[in-house]
Amino acid sequence: MAKFTLIIWVCSFLETGTTCLPPVEIKKVYNNWYECSRGAHKESALILSKLGYKYVNKHHIATKYGCQELPPTI
């Protein structure tokens, strides 16, 4: 069965264009796509909470994510 790692981008979606910070790889291995996708939403909520209400609203911050399949281990 495939394993996945989570990568999250924190982006600003202002009218002047979209700008994203370098991606952050979450140091956790997920057993399937479902777990990785759910983890993305949990981690994204934590990131937004840390950035705070004012900052997120001012800069129109949101996250994008990807679940990357890991190579099989021997």
C-alpha positions in Angstrom: 0.0 0.0 0.0 1.3 3.5 -0.9 2.4 5.9 1.8 2.1 9.7 1.4 3.7 12.9 2.8 1.9 16.2 3.0 3.2 19.4 1.4 1.5 22.7 2.2 1.9 26.1 0.6 0.8 29.3 2.4 -0.4 31.8 -0.2 -1.7 35.3 -0.4 -4.6 35.7 -2.9 -4.7 39.5 -3.2 -6.2 41.2 -6.3 -2.6 42.0 -7.4 -1.8 38.3 -7.9 -1.1 35.1 -6.0 2.1 34.8 -4.1 3.1 31.6 -2.2 5.8 31.0 0.3 8.1 28.0 -0.3 6.3 24.7 0.4 6.5 23.1 3.9 6.7 19.4 4.1 4.9 18.0 7.1 7.2 15.4 8.7 4.5 12.7 9.0 3.8 9.7 6.9 0.2 9.0 6.0 -1.0 5.5 5.2 -3.3 6.6 2.4 -4.6 9.5 0.4 -7.6 10.0 2.7 -5.5 10.4 5.8 -3.2 12.8 4.1 -6.0 14.9 2.7 -7.6 15.1 6.2 -4.3 15.9 7.7 -3.9 18.8 5.2 -7.1 20.4 6.5 -6.0 20.0 10.1 -2.5 21.4 9.5 -3.9 24.3 7.4 -6.3 25.3 10.2 -3.3 25.3 12.6 -1.3 27.5 10.3 -4.1 30.0 9.8 -4.6 30.1 13.6 -0.9 30.8 14.2 -0.9 33.6 11.6 -4.0 35.2 13.2 -7.3 36.7 12.2 -6.0 40.2 11.2 -3.0 39.0 9.1 -5.0 36.3 7.3 -7.8 38.9 6.4 -5.4 41.7 5.5 -3.3 39.5 3.1 -6.1 37.1 2.0 -4.1 34.1 3.2 -5.1 30.6 2.3 -3.3 27.3 1.9 -2.8 24.8 -1.0 -1.7 21.3 -0.4 -0.5 18.2 -2.1 -0.1 14.6 -1.0 3.0 13.2 -2.5 3.4 9.4 -2.8 6.5 8.1 -1.2 8.7 5.5 -2.9 8.2 2.0 -1.6 10.5 0.9 1.3 12.4 -2.3 1.1 
